[in-house]
């Protein structure tokens, strides 16, 4: 777009009923990614703000020569459209931002921007993106969850040598598959930062911003761009956006709507298991503080009086702010672990006089359980697409952030696992906080604060974790009984939603009574869910999407021998993790 152009780009009146492919003439040095909008009435989102094609009477003020150039090229590209794609819908005369002021959601911050053109808005939104350091911190925040509690137990179950090897293997594999997931998200993305046919260079300002109009479906109907020779394409035929933004989008783009349903079901199972782990962790922590309390009674009372009531409000804004307690409790736990180990010479519990340990597993039958626990501690792939989309140059910055995050995670995990194992040896319990309460020489005030923070953590997260599960169930019931159950999008809870939320909470309680061990639940999550979500599926999706992009005539980038070998080994490793880890979790007593 020429400098000084107004907020609307003219479209010729004699064009086809659907908007033509539009090129920015003075950006010849940066090839444009071009699409077309299939329906005037639809509104899409790009970089967090809404836009649409509208029919307004804004008079253009472009110089005549530039206007003629745009109209000429638009007519050339319009000729590429097949007659079957035409309709009697009136032709929109301008393309402009939906509003002068847009409410933009960028990461966790909500900002308002104003601009005369779409390119102004894009440049403003890009300035709100996360820096590489912020993205790294976000990754570590979601990775270092309650699974940290079980790391010393996992090391005790597998020994120093096997445990360290498993941590290295899972951190390396998870980092590799996360980067493959990032490549899947880059295909067809305007801000991919790749010059190999998967999108234009990164948008960095008004004059370099490309006008990209969304296309309902370009699968099997791709047409070359007049200006760049590239093929505009969309990997999501049923979506309103031309690029992928979530893990479910990646799965659908690779294997169709059935894969999206499969992944959604797997996510629901994982969330249900995580909610069950919250009940077990809360009860175990309270029993560690007051050993005379009965564990079953504590689970029932905590679920009925504390956890279930948090699921009733429709808005979880307060609980989302309280989630910072989880970060504080994990950091405090790591600090107290080393403080306790260095503050006493008594064994068990001392780093100065370690408890008896072994390099190899004391019992090889306990290694399968450790497999599920370790893979569960490195899985955050469902969250990574959101972090990817929030970066200014994700194709360049995301792999570096992944490398930094998993490198730090590996050394941190090895330190925590080894320190806990050295302190308590073969007596290490599934939750390291349970060991704290058994050492009289530890500072009991610090210990009680640490255990109390660990107990508050699941109480704050229970409703957040179970929320998507309740949403899906309520949505289904609303379709079946619209008068009895309100839509989950309703701002207030209805009477009909209370029995549903009570039932899900009760089912979580029942499962926690059937599987009372925290380590067993995490191992099931790791083996049954993380092995697929974190290891196997990203590789399969990358191979499939890469083949689809190549079939469209777009260069997906050269595949190296490392990609072939590493991807194959990752799929085999993930399959073995699923089998071995599931066996260990089921047989754990």
C-alpha positions in Angstrom: 0.0 0.0 0.0 1.3 3.4 -0.8 2.2 5.8 1.9 -0.6 8.2 2.7 -3.3 5.8 1.5 -6.7 6.2 3.3 -8.3 3.6 5.5 -10.1 1.9 2.5 -8.6 0.0 -0.4 -10.7 0.4 -3.6 -12.1 -2.7 -5.3 -13.3 -2.3 -8.9 -17.1 -2.3 -9.5 -16.8 -4.8 -12.4 -15.0 -7.4 -10.3 -16.4 -10.7 -9.5 -19.0 -10.9 -6.6 -16.3 -12.2 -4.3 -13.5 -9.8 -3.3 -10.5 -10.0 -5.6 -7.0 -10.9 -4.5 -5.4 -7.6 -3.5 -1.7 -6.8 -3.8 0.3 -4.1 -2.1 2.1 -2.5 -5.0 5.0 -0.7 -3.3 6.1 -3.8 -1.3 7.8 -5.4 -4.3 10.7 -6.5 -2.1 8.5 -8.5 0.1 6.2 -11.1 -1.6 2.7 -11.0 -0.4 0.6 -13.8 0.9 -2.8 -13.4 -0.7 -6.2 -15.0 -0.1 -9.8 -14.2 -0.8 -12.8 -13.7 1.3 -15.6 -16.1 0.5 -18.5 -14.4 2.3 -19.1 -10.7 2.9 -21.1 -11.3 6.1 -18.4 -13.2 8.0 -16.1 -11.5 10.4 -12.6 -12.9 11.0 -9.8 -12.3 13.5 -6.3 -11.5 12.6 -3.6 -10.9 15.2 -6.3 -10.6 17.9 -8.6 -8.0 16.3 -11.8 -8.3 14.2 -12.2 -7.2 10.7 -14.7 -7.7 7.9 -15.4 -6.7 4.3 -18.0 -4.0 4.3 -19.9 -1.9 1.7 -19.3 1.7 2.6 -19.0 4.8 0.5 -15.5 6.0 1.4 -14.0 7.9 -1.5 -10.4 6.9 -2.3 -7.7 9.5 -2.5 -5.0 7.4 -4.2 -3.0 9.0 -7.0 -4.4 8.0 -10.3 -1.4 6.1 -11.4 -1.3 3.9 -8.3 -5.1 3.4 -8.4 -4.8 2.2 -12.0 -2.0 -0.2 -11.0 -4.1 -1.7 -8.2 -7.2 -2.0 -10.4 -5.3 -3.5 -13.2 -3.7 -6.2 -11.1 -6.9 -6.9 -9.2 -8.6 -7.6 -12.6 -5.8 -9.9 -13.6 -6.1 -11.9 -10.4 -9.9 -11.9 -10.6 -9.6 -13.7 -13.9 -8.0 -16.6 -12.0 -11.3 -17.3 -10.2 -13.5 -20.0 -11.5 -17.1 -19.1 -12.6 -18.4 -21.6 -10.0 -17.2 -19.4 -7.2 -19.3 -16.4 -8.3 -22.6 -15.4 -6.9 -25.1 -12.6 -7.1 -24.0 -11.0 -3.8 -23.4 -7.3 -4.2 -19.7 -6.4 -4.6 -18.2 -4.6 -1.6 -16.5 -1.4 -2.7 -14.0 -1.0 0.0 -12.0 -3.1 2.4 -11.3 -1.5 5.7 -11.0 -2.2 9.4 -14.3 -2.9 11.0 -13.9 -0.1 13.6 -11.5 2.8 14.2 -10.9 1.5 17.7 -10.4 -2.2 18.2 -10.3 -4.1 21.5 -7.4 -6.4 21.1 -6.5 -9.4 23.2 -2.8 -9.9 23.1 -1.6 -12.6 25.5 -2.9 -11.7 29.0 -3.1 -8.0 28.3 -6.1 -6.3 26.8 -5.3 -3.1 24.9 -7.2 -0.7 22.7 -5.7 0.6 19.5 -6.7 3.1 16.8 -5.6 3.3 13.3 -6.7 4.6 9.9 -5.8 1.4 8.1 -5.5 -2.3 8.7 -1.8 -2.0 8.4 -1.7 0.6 11.2 -3.6 -1.9 13.4 -1.3 -4.8 12.5 1.8 -2.7 13.4 0.2 -1.7 16.7 -0.7 -5.2 17.6 2.7 -6.5 16.8 4.2 -4.1 19.4 2.1 -5.8 22.0 3.6 -9.2 21.4 5.6 -11.2 24.0 9.4 -10.8 23.9 11.5 -14.0 23.8 12.3 -13.7 27.5 8.6 -13.3 28.3 7.7 -16.3 26.2 10.4 -18.4 27.9 9.0 -17.4 31.3 5.5 -18.3 30.2 6.7 -21.7 29.1 8.4 -22.4 32.4 5.3 -21.3 34.2 3.1 -23.9 32.5 5.7 -26.6 32.6 6.7 -26.5 36.2 3.4 -27.6 37.8 2.5 -30.0 40.5 4.5 -32.8 38.8 7.5 -31.3 40.5 6.3 -32.9 43.7 6.8 -36.4 42.3 10.2 -35.9 40.8 12.2 -37.2 43.8 10.0 -40.2 43.9 10.5 -40.8 40.2 14.3 -40.7 40.7 14.1 -43.1 43.6 12.0 -45.5 41.5 14.5 -45.4 38.6 17.9 -44.7 40.1 20.3 -41.9 39.3 21.5 -43.2 35.9 18.2 -44.3 34.4 16.3 -41.4 36.0 18.7 -38.8 34.5 18.7 -40.5 31.2 14.8 -40.6 31.1 14.7 -36.9 32.0 17.2 -36.0 29.3 15.3 -38.1 26.8 11.9 -36.7 27.5 13.1 -33.1 27.7 14.9 -33.4 24.4 12.0 -35.2 22.7 9.4 -32.7 24.0 11.6 -29.8 22.9 11.9 -31.4 19.4 8.1 -32.1 19.0 7.3 -28.6 20.4 9.3 -27.1 17.6 7.6 -29.3 15.0 4.3 -28.0 16.4 5.6 -24.5 15.8 6.4 -25.4 12.2 2.8 -26.7 11.8 1.5 -23.4 13.1 3.8 -21.4 10.7 2.4 -23.0 7.6 0.0 -20.5 5.9 0.6 -17.9 8.6 1.2 -14.3 7.4 3.6 -13.7 10.2 5.6 -17.0 9.8 8.9 -15.2 9.2 9.9 -17.8 6.6 10.9 -17.1 3.2 10.3 -20.6 1.9 6.8 -20.4 0.6 5.0 -20.7 3.9 4.3 -17.0 4.3 5.8 -13.6 3.8 8.5 -12.0 5.9 7.5 -10.8 9.3 5.2 -7.8 9.3 7.0 -4.9 11.0 5.2 -1.8 10.0 2.6 -0.1 7.9 4.4 -0.1 4.6 5.5 -3.7 4.9 2.2 -5.0 6.1 0.4 -7.2 3.6 -3.3 -7.1 3.0 -4.5 -10.7 3.6 -8.1 -11.5 3.0 -9.4 -14.8 4.5 -10.5 -17.7 2.4 -13.2 -20.2 3.4 -11.4 -23.1 1.7 -8.4 -23.2 -0.6 -7.7 -26.9 -0.1 -7.5 -28.3 -3.6 -8.5 -24.9 -5.0 -5.3 -23.0 -4.7 -4.4 -20.5 -7.4 -1.1 -18.7 -7.9 -0.5 -15.2 -6.9 0.1 -12.9 -9.9 2.7 -10.8 -7.9 4.7 -13.5 -6.1 4.1 -16.8 -7.8 3.3 -18.3 -4.4 0.1 -20.2 -3.7 -2.3 -18.7 -1.2 -3.6 -21.6 0.9 -5.7 -22.4 4.0 -5.1 -25.6 5.9 -8.5 -25.3 7.7 -11.4 -25.6 5.2 -14.1 -25.1 7.8 -12.4 -22.3 9.7 -12.8 -18.5 9.3 -9.1 -17.8 9.5 -6.4 -18.8 7.0 -3.8 -20.1 9.5 -3.6 -22.4 12.5 -3.8 -21.0 16.1 -4.5 -24.0 18.4 -3.4 -27.6 18.9 -6.9 -28.7 17.8 -6.5 -26.6 14.6 -3.3 -28.5 13.9 -4.9 -31.9 14.4 -7.8 -31.0 12.1 -5.6 -29.6 9.4 -3.6 -32.8 9.4 -6.2 -35.5 9.7 -9.6 -33.8 9.5 -12.4 -33.1 11.9 -12.2 -36.6 13.4 -8.7 -35.8 14.7 -10.0 -32.6 16.3 -12.7 -34.6 18.1 -10.1 -37.2 19.2 -7.8 -34.5 20.6 -10.7 -32.7 22.3 -11.7 -36.0 24.0 -8.1 -36.6 25.1 -7.8 -33.1 26.5 -11.1 -33.7 28.5 -9.7 -37.0 29.9 -6.5 -35.3 30.8 -8.3 -32.4 32.5 -10.5 -34.9 34.4 -7.4 -36.7 35.6 -5.8 -33.4 36.6 -8.9 -32.5 38.6 -8.7 -35.9 40.4 -5.0 -35.2 41.1 -6.1 -31.9 42.7 -8.4 -33.8 45.1 -5.7 -36.3 46.1 -3.1 -33.6 46.5 -5.3 -31.4 48.7 -6.2 -34.4 50.9 -2.6 -35.6 51.2 -1.4 -32.1 52.1 -4.1 -31.7 54.8 -3.4 -35.1 56.3 0.4 -34.2 56.3 -0.5 -31.2 58.4 -2.9 -33.0 60.7 -2.0 -36.7 60.6 -4.9 -37.7 62.8 -7.4 -36.8 60.1 -8.9 -39.6 58.0 -7.9 -39.3 54.3 -11.3 -40.5 52.9 -13.2 -38.1 55.1 -10.9 -35.2 54.1 -11.5 -35.9 50.4 -15.3 -36.0 50.8 -15.4 -32.9 53.0 -12.9 -30.9 50.8 -14.8 -31.7 47.6 -18.2 -30.8 49.1 -17.2 -27.7 51.1 -14.3 -26.3 49.1 -13.8 -27.6 45.6 -17.4 -28.0 44.3 -18.5 -24.5 45.3 -15.7 -23.0 43.3 -17.2 -24.5 40.1 -20.6 -22.7 40.5 -19.7 -19.1 39.5 -19.8 -18.6 35.7 -16.9 -16.2 35.9 -13.6 -17.5 37.2 -11.7 -14.2 37.2 -11.0 -14.3 40.9 -9.6 -17.8 40.7 -7.4 -16.9 37.7 -5.7 -14.2 39.8 -5.3 -16.7 42.7 -3.5 -19.1 40.3 -0.3 -17.2 41.0 -0.3 -19.1 44.3 0.7 -22.2 42.2 3.8 -20.5 40.9 4.7 -19.2 44.4 4.1 -22.6 46.0 6.4 -24.4 43.5 9.2 -21.9 43.8 8.9 -22.1 47.6 8.9 -25.9 47.5 12.2 -26.0 45.6 13.8 -23.5 47.9 12.6 -25.3 51.1 13.8 -28.6 49.7 17.4 -27.4 49.5 17.1 -25.3 52.7 15.9 -28.3 54.7 18.5 -30.6 53.2 21.3 -28.1 54.1 19.9 -27.2 57.6 20.4 -30.6 59.2 22.9 -33.4 59.5 20.4 -36.1 60.5 19.6 -38.9 58.1 17.1 -39.2 56.5 16.6 -35.6 55.4 20.1 -34.2 55.0 22.1 -33.3 52.0 25.3 -33.4 54.1 24.7 -37.0 55.1 22.7 -38.5 52.3 20.4 -41.5 52.7 21.4 -44.7 50.9 20.8 -44.4 47.2 21.6 -46.4 44.0 22.8 -45.6 40.6 20.6 -48.2 38.9 17.0 -49.0 39.9 16.7 -51.0 43.1 13.8 -52.8 41.5 13.4 -52.6 37.7 9.6 -53.2 38.1 9.3 -49.7 39.4 10.8 -48.0 36.3 7.6 -48.1 34.2 5.9 -46.0 36.8 8.7 -43.4 36.6 8.3 -43.4 32.8 4.7 -42.0 33.1 5.7 -39.5 35.8 8.6 -38.1 33.9 6.7 -37.6 30.6 3.9 -35.9 32.5 6.3 -33.4 33.9 7.5 -32.2 30.4 4.1 -31.8 28.7 2.7 -28.4 28.0 2.1 -28.7 24.2 -1.6 -27.8 24.4 -0.5 -24.4 25.7 2.4 -23.8 23.4 0.3 -22.6 20.4 -1.0 -19.7 22.4 2.5 -18.7 23.3 3.6 -19.1 19.7 0.8 -16.8 18.5 1.7 -14.2 21.1 5.3 -13.7 19.8 6.3 -11.0 17.3 8.4 -13.3 15.2 7.4 -16.8 16.2 9.2 -18.7 13.4 12.5 -17.3 14.7 11.9 -16.8 18.4 9.7 -19.8 19.3 12.4 -22.5 18.7 14.9 -20.5 20.7 12.5 -20.0 23.6 11.7 -23.8 23.5 15.5 -24.6 23.7 16.0 -22.3 26.6 13.0 -23.5 28.5 13.7 -27.2 28.2 17.4 -26.7 28.9 16.6 -24.9 32.1 13.8 -27.4 32.9 16.2 -30.4 32.6 18.8 -29.0 34.9 16.2 -27.8 37.4 14.4 -31.2 37.4 17.6 -33.1 37.8 18.6 -30.9 40.8 15.2 -31.2 42.5 14.9 -35.0 41.8 18.4 -35.7 42.9 18.2 -33.5 46.1 15.0 -35.2 47.2 16.4 -38.7 46.5 19.6 -37.9 48.4 17.7 -36.7 51.4 15.3 -39.6 51.8 16.7 -42.5 49.6 14.4 -45.4 49.1 12.0 -43.9 51.6 11.1 -41.0 49.3 7.3 -40.7 49.1 5.2 -39.9 46.0 4.8 -36.3 47.2 8.0 -34.9 48.6 6.1 -32.7 51.1 4.9 -35.8 52.8 8.6 -36.5 53.7 9.0 -33.0 55.1 6.4 -33.6 57.9 8.3 -36.7 59.1 11.7 -35.0 59.9 11.6 -33.5 63.4 14.8 -31.5 62.8 13.4 -29.5 60.0 12.0 -26.0 60.6 8.4 -26.9 61.3 7.1 -23.4 60.6 8.6 -23.3 57.1 7.4 -26.9 56.5 3.8 -26.1 57.5 3.8 -22.9 55.3 5.1 -25.0 52.3 2.6 -27.8 52.7 -0.2 -25.3 53.2 0.7 -23.5 50.0 0.7 -26.8 48.2 -2.7 -27.5 49.6 -4.1 -24.1 48.5 -2.8 -24.7 44.9 -5.3 -27.4 43.9 -8.1 -25.6 45.7 -7.5 -22.6 43.4 -7.1 -24.6 40.2 -9.9 -27.1 40.5 -12.6 -25.0 38.9 -10.2 -23.8 36.2 -9.2 -27.3 35.3 -12.7 -28.8 35.4 -14.2 -25.7 33.7 -13.8 -26.9 30.0 -15.2 -30.3 30.9 -18.3 -28.7 32.5 -18.6 -26.4 29.5 -18.7 -29.3 27.0 -21.2 -31.2 29.0 -23.5 -28.2 29.5 -23.3 -27.3 25.9 -24.5 -30.8 24.9 -27.3 -30.7 27.4 -28.3 -27.2 26.2 -28.7 -28.6 22.7 -30.9 -31.4 24.0 -32.8 -29.5 26.7 -32.6 -25.8 25.8 -35.3 -24.8 28.3 -33.8 -26.7 31.2 -30.1 -25.9 30.8 -28.8 -22.4 29.8 -26.0 -22.1 27.3 -22.5 -22.2 28.9 -21.9 -18.8 27.3 -24.6 -17.3 29.5 -23.1 -14.8 31.9 -25.0 -16.3 34.9 -25.3 -19.9 36.0 -28.8 -21.5 35.7 -30.4 -24.0 38.1 -30.0 -26.6 35.4 -26.2 -26.3 35.4 -25.8 -27.0 39.1 -26.6 -30.7 38.9 -24.2 -31.1 36.0 -21.3 -29.5 37.9 -22.2 -31.4 41.1 -22.1 -34.7 39.1 -18.7 -34.0 37.5 -17.3 -33.0 40.9 -18.8 -36.2 42.5 -17.3 -38.3 39.7 -13.9 -36.8 40.3 -14.3 -37.6 44.0 -15.2 -41.2 43.3 -12.2 -41.7 41.0 -9.9 -40.1 43.6 -11.2 -42.7 46.1 -10.6 -45.6 43.6 -7.1 -44.3 42.7 -5.9 -42.7 45.9 -2.2 -42.4 45.0 -1.1 -39.0 43.5 1.8 -40.7 41.7 -0.5 -43.2 40.0 -2.8 -40.5 38.7 0.1 -38.5 37.3 1.5 -41.6 35.7 -1.8 -42.4 34.0 -2.0 -38.8 32.7 1.6 -39.1 31.4 1.4 -42.5 29.8 -2.1 -42.3 28.3 -2.3 -38.6 27.4 1.2 -36.9 27.4 2.8 -39.7 25.3 0.3 -38.9 22.5 -0.2 -35.1 22.9 3.5 -34.4 23.6 5.4 -36.9 21.5 3.5 -38.9 18.9 0.9 -36.6 17.5 3.0 -33.5 16.8 5.3 -35.6 14.6 2.4 -37.2 12.7 0.7 -33.9 12.3 4.0 -32.3 11.0 4.5 -35.0 8.4 0.9 -34.9 7.2 0.7 -31.1 7.0 4.0 -30.9 5.3 2.8 -33.3 2.7 -0.5 -31.3 2.2 1.4 -28.1 1.8 3.8 -29.7 -0.8 0.8 -31.1 -2.6 -0.6 -27.5 -3.0 2.6 -26.5 -4.8 4.0 -24.5 -1.9 7.6 -25.2 -0.9 7.4 -26.6 2.7 11.2 -26.4 3.2 13.7 -29.2 2.7 13.4 -32.3 4.9 16.8 -33.2 6.4 17.9 -36.7 7.4 17.7 -35.6 11.0 14.0 -34.8 10.7 13.3 -38.2 9.2 15.4 -40.1 11.8 14.4 -38.0 14.8 10.7 -38.1 13.9 10.7 -41.8 13.5 12.5 -42.4 16.7 10.1 -40.0 18.5 7.1 -41.9 17.3 8.6 -45.2 18.5 9.7 -43.7 21.8 6.2 -42.2 22.3 4.5 -45.6 21.6 6.8 -47.4 24.0 6.1 -44.7 26.6 2.3 -45.3 26.2 2.6 -49.1 26.6 5.3 -49.2 29.3 4.0 -46.2 31.3 0.4 -47.4 31.2 1.4 -50.8 32.5 3.4 -49.2 35.3 0.6 -46.9 36.3 -2.0 -49.7 36.3 0.2 -52.1 38.2 1.3 -49.5 40.8 0.3 -50.4 44.4 
